[in-house]
């Protein structure tokens, strides 16, 4: 019903415009043309503004849609495991007694960790004990921590970080989780130039 009414209104407007144009003189016709042109330009401008405002949502949506599987399928900048945590990418490089956490944004740009704090809870399998390691800021965009622990395929590590003036964010890691065939192939071929650009 609404569509029919809208179509009828459009048809009525067209008819009225034609009648008006037929009754107008030369000067009136020119004025009518100027007004119609202005209205068309305004409508086009509004459409362009709406498209520009919507573009960032379309462009940035994939960056925030990273899943654990998609991140595992990418070669990481420092050989660790990457997880998305809020506005950050957290890459954990874990080995016996030492944790190194690299912090970047979703475009792989380094985020300074000065003044930040963090902690890691390490669990050795479902039935194993838990160890908490304090993480402190190190260098430009890193957190580091040390403790008495070993890393096995069953090791699960939950990390929380908080930067000055920001909310705290956390992520769960399985540092020795086997990567997919796709990730291993991409790492060997070195096709991911974006990540290679940010190696240090």
Protein Blocks (a to p, Z undefined) as FASTA:
>chain_A
ZZmmmmmmmmmmmmmmmmmmmmpcfklmmmmmmmmmmmmmmmmmmmmmmmmmmmmmmmmm
mmmmccfklmmmpccfkopacddehjbccdddddehiacdddddfkopacdfehiacddd
ddehjklccdddddddehjlpccddddddddfklccddddddehiacddddddfklccdf
klmmmmmnopalmlmmmgZZ
